[in-house]
Amino acid sequence: MQQWKSLLSEAHVGTIRWNEPLESYTTWKIGGPADALVIPGSVEQLVSLISLLHANQIPWLQIGRGSNLLVADKGFRGVVLKLGGELDHAHFQGNRVAAGGGFSLVKLSVLAGKEGLTGLEFAGGIPGSAGGAVYMNAGAHGSDVSRIFKSAEIVLDTGELVTYTAEEMAFAYRHSILHERKGIVARAVFELRPGDRKQIAEAMARFKEYRRCTQPLQMACAGSVFRNPPGDHAARLVEHAGLKGKRIGGAEVSMQHANFIVNTGQATAEDVLTLMHHIQETIQTEYGIELMPEVYAVGER
């Protein structure tokens, strides 16, 4: 570790924070320290960083806005990277917007509405980054990223910078090619359409109110914990199994939305993982359905 710490320090790859606790970088407010948190501020710094990590076989993990992520209590051995600088900005030109991979998806949807562009309203309540949304093909309210995606600059895990089109992204339900071909979305371009600002604002307000009424957004959580199985909804299965309010340590199945696990204040990653496993076992036993996690568990247990 000491050797690659020296390499990182000398490489000019962005801001470096050593032994950085990750709980403040996740929406669950859970997570032990990373050996190093690196914040590259440009595509060039990102390419240099990934090339260095690849050449020296240093484990790494990217975090966006920290949603859909559960970091282990012992943290992450290696480098955690978070995009900053020009990789956390957006630029509109005509009907298109180019967003850095680290840019807030919620903020992007609001800005698009102010520009009189429609197509991003569905994203107004998704607490992730533009890059994470592309990776997950994030969606809500009957739409998803694949419907507006044009292209993306991606830094592969070898350090190679490539551009992928929508077809090359192989989008499917909560899935993209990046699940098989590891890489980081440095910048994504979305194709929107001219719309009525008032109608866009009204639609976003409705979606925001719906989320406020149906999801425990006032508590530390990570969005939907499990993917919806074919032809059904994970929340319906969990609620029907009587698991609303089930609590292990500081982790609790939300009484407001059964597919959310909330941190009641002092939850550990082990609390959440144990509760998730209990839910999966219960649903498998009662309904013969295997619930697949939508959140990613990472780090040293």
Secondary structure, 3 states (H helix, E strand, C coil): CHHHHHHHHHCCCCEEEEEEECHHHCCCCCCCEEEEEEECCCHHHHHHHHHHHHHCCCCEEECCCCCCEEECCCCEEEEEECCCHHHHCEEEECCEEEEECCCEHHHHHHHHHHCCEECCHHHHHCCCEHHHHHHHCCEECCEEHHHCEEEEEEEECCCCEEEEEHHHHCCECCECHHHCCCEEEEEEEEECEECCHHHHHHHHHHHHHHHHHHCCCCCECCCCCECCCCCCCHHHHHHHCCCCCCEECCEEECCCCCCCEEECCCCCHHHHHHHHHHHHHHHHHHHCCCCCECCEEECCC
